[in-house]
């Protein structure tokens, strides 16, 4: 078992970085996109396809959803999520903070933690920094998140500061509990704190400095892509990454579109996740290197050009119109495969030293509707 998650920086191009994260379940080449497996599965995609067709190096689980179903007892008896869902590569778990706070009318926030009602059956639960660490120990992900409050994107400065300070106090409790406990399944777990502060430069600086002072194994940036203008998001990334340690991986949570990812890579982000490729895929929207395709449009009905393996656009159009499950599967694979291709190409161009030139050309194409 490794003693600490490590990050090797292989190349830079401006602020863009190409590196390698070392975990007990394998190495992760960065920049990297992580498919979202909220409840222990990436929707409509088999684990074998994630490895062989998509090329996923790491996937996500979510503490809130896994805690509610199947529950900690089942996960512990199974030997953790790696064994439960037959995924032998790295896993990351979101602490559930975003999910809990998005419940709005069904949760109550206090210093101790957050009480909430299950979206499944209405039962009442409490998340604290301590039990969220315990739950993530049971889930057994290689990378786990500190419990934070994700304040609404339109919060005023007073509320954003109050929320950030609570997140910092909770982080201290997370670290204490994390240090008091041990991994349960014989592999190392790394704790990433989360930078908050909404769209306020002064708060983002304070939060990044506080997180950096904890000597973390990696850092996460939360509370972005929640309604603020895109340029504000990019500005906050620049502010934060000017402070976070350069020898640790940086994870931008829940972002985003292919263009968002390329812009964030240029600003020094290493890790990404988003439900967009699978959610949009299930609705018939495909991402390609030449732009986006709405496969439901009649123009694809007689297009017999292959889009994935031997499957043609016409066949995929038929599957989606007929609401066949295979269509959801193929569309999800196509989009995930594209996202992994995109970050792989970004890595290659960072190493070649021409990232910004390549990125500009890609951005011009990605927003086109085909």
C-alpha positions, 0 to 999 in steps of 0.5 A: 500500500502506498503511503501517499497519493503522488503526482508527477508533473511530466510537461507544462505548456503555459499553465496547462499541465500533463502529469501522472497520479499514482494510486494503489489501483493504478496510475492516472494520466492527466489531464483526465475526465472521470465518468460519473458512476453516481450509484456505483454504475455509469448509466447504460455503460458496462464496466468492460466497455468503460475500460475497453471502448471508453478508456476510462482510467478512473470513475466516480461514486457518490457518498450520498447515493451510495449511503442511501442505497445499497447502504454501508452494511452491504458495501462493507460486507462486499469489501468496498465499492471496487469489489461490489461493482467489479471495478479494479481501477481507481475510484473517487467519491464526492462527499455528497455535500452538493447533493445534500445542499441541492435538496433545499427544502428537505435539509437543515444546515447547522454547525454539527452537520446537515440533516436531510430527508432521503429523496427515496423514502423521505427518511431523515438522516444526518451527515457530519464531517466525521460520519462522511469520512467514515462512510467514505472509508466504507465505500473505499474510494482511492480519492475521497472528498471533504464534506463542504457546503456548496453555497448557491452561485448567486449568494451574496458576499456575506452568505458566501463568506459564512458558508466558506468559513463553515466549510473550513471548520468542517474540513478541520474536523474531516482531517481529524477524523480521517487521521483517526481512522485507517483504510478498511481494504488494504489500499491507500485513500487520499483526502482532497479538501474543496475550495469554496467562495462562490464568485468572490475573488477575495473569498476564493483566495482565502479558501485556496490559501486555507486548503493549501496550508493543510498540505493535502494530497490533492485539491478540489475546486467546488461551487463553480458551473452553478449559474455564474457567467462562464468568464467568472468561472474561468477567472475563479479558476485562475485565482485559485490555481495561482495559490494551490500547490503545483505538485498536487493534482487539481480537480474541478468538480462537476465541469463541464462542456468540452469547451469548459474542460479545454479552457480549464486545462489551459488554466492549470486544472488536471481532473474533471467530472460531469454527467453531461456526456452520459445525460446528453447521450441518453437524450440523443445529443452526441459530442464529436471533434467536429461539433455536436449531433442531435441524432433525433433529427431527420437528416440522420435517418438515411446517413449510413456513415459509421459513428461507432464500430459498425453502427451507422448514424441511421441505425442510431437514429432509429434506436433513439426514435424507437426508444431502444436501450441499445441506443442509450448505451451507444450514445453514452459510449460515443460521448464518453469516448469523445471526452476521454479522447479530448483530454488525451489529445490535450495531454499530447499537445501539452507535451508537444508544446502547442496546446494553446494553438490546438485548443483554439482550433478545437474550440472553434469547432466544438460549439458547431451544430452538425 
